[in-house]
Amino acid sequence: MAHCNGCGKAVSEGSLCALCAAKMVAYHDGDYDDENDPAVKLYHQTAAKMNSNSSSSSGCALVVLALTSVSAALAATGIGIEHLIG
């Protein structure tokens, strides 16, 4: 059986129990302020990981967008040339 990443209780599915998920959402909304709660600590860890990975993932997205744009431009050029010749 899996264990909750926040409090360590056994969970049947996923990696977070419903109580810890609710605490994380409430903390994000400003309705919960217990900094010593394991769910809040997990929230901060997850937010830090997401912020540290944001620059590298946006760079990858930019490369994919550029490749897609180049492919689309080449396809459009090929179609235009085919219409001129054919």
VMD Tcl script that draws the C-alpha trace (Angstrom):
set ca {
  {0.00 0.00 0.00}
  {1.26 3.51 -0.82}
  {1.92 6.21 1.77}
  {0.95 9.88 1.69}
  {3.87 12.17 0.84}
  {2.57 14.70 3.36}
  {1.63 12.91 6.57}
  {2.80 9.34 5.89}
  {-0.61 7.70 6.36}
  {-1.49 4.76 4.14}
  {-3.39 5.71 1.00}
  {-4.97 3.39 -1.51}
  {-4.25 5.47 -4.58}
  {-1.91 8.30 -5.55}
  {0.71 9.82 -3.32}
  {-1.32 12.29 -1.25}
  {-4.22 11.74 1.14}
  {-7.35 13.85 0.83}
  {-6.65 15.75 4.06}
  {-3.14 16.79 2.99}
  {-4.41 17.78 -0.46}
  {-7.13 19.91 1.15}
  {-4.59 21.53 3.49}
  {-2.32 22.38 0.54}
  {-5.18 23.97 -1.38}
  {-6.35 25.89 1.70}
  {-2.78 27.10 2.33}
  {-2.49 28.25 -1.27}
  {-5.79 30.14 -0.97}
  {-4.65 31.76 2.29}
  {-7.18 29.95 4.48}
  {-4.62 27.82 6.38}
  {-1.40 29.05 7.95}
  {0.27 26.25 9.95}
  {3.87 26.39 8.68}
  {4.80 23.27 10.70}
  {2.23 21.04 8.99}
  {3.84 18.36 6.79}
  {1.40 19.17 3.96}
  {2.46 22.84 4.00}
  {6.14 21.83 3.99}
  {5.44 19.55 1.01}
  {3.64 22.45 -0.68}
  {6.76 24.62 -0.30}
  {9.04 21.84 -1.59}
  {6.82 21.26 -4.62}
  {6.58 24.98 -5.37}
  {10.37 25.32 -5.15}
  {10.88 22.41 -7.56}
  {8.37 23.86 -10.01}
  {10.01 27.30 -9.90}
  {13.51 25.87 -10.41}
  {12.40 23.81 -13.42}
  {10.39 26.55 -15.11}
  {13.31 28.12 -16.99}
  {14.49 24.88 -18.56}
  {11.02 23.75 -19.58}
  {10.23 27.08 -21.22}
  {13.43 26.77 -23.24}
  {12.37 23.34 -24.46}
  {8.94 24.67 -25.38}
  {10.58 27.44 -27.38}
  {12.69 24.94 -29.34}
  {9.65 22.78 -30.09}
  {7.71 25.86 -31.23}
  {10.57 26.92 -33.50}
  {10.84 23.47 -35.07}
  {7.09 23.32 -35.62}
  {7.08 26.78 -37.20}
  {9.94 25.90 -39.55}
  {8.19 22.69 -40.58}
  {4.95 24.54 -41.24}
  {6.75 27.20 -43.29}
  {8.51 24.56 -45.40}
  {5.24 22.72 -45.98}
  {3.49 25.93 -47.02}
  {6.35 26.77 -49.39}
  {6.18 23.31 -50.93}
  {2.44 23.59 -51.45}
  {2.86 27.03 -53.03}
  {5.54 25.77 -55.42}
  {3.38 22.75 -56.32}
  {0.48 25.06 -57.22}
  {2.76 27.20 -59.39}
  {4.23 24.22 -61.26}
  {1.15 22.01 -61.42}
}
mol new
graphics top color blue
foreach p $ca { graphics top sphere $p radius 0.5 }
foreach p [lrange $ca 0 end-1] q [lrange $ca 1 end] { graphics top cylinder $p $q radius 0.2 }
display resetview
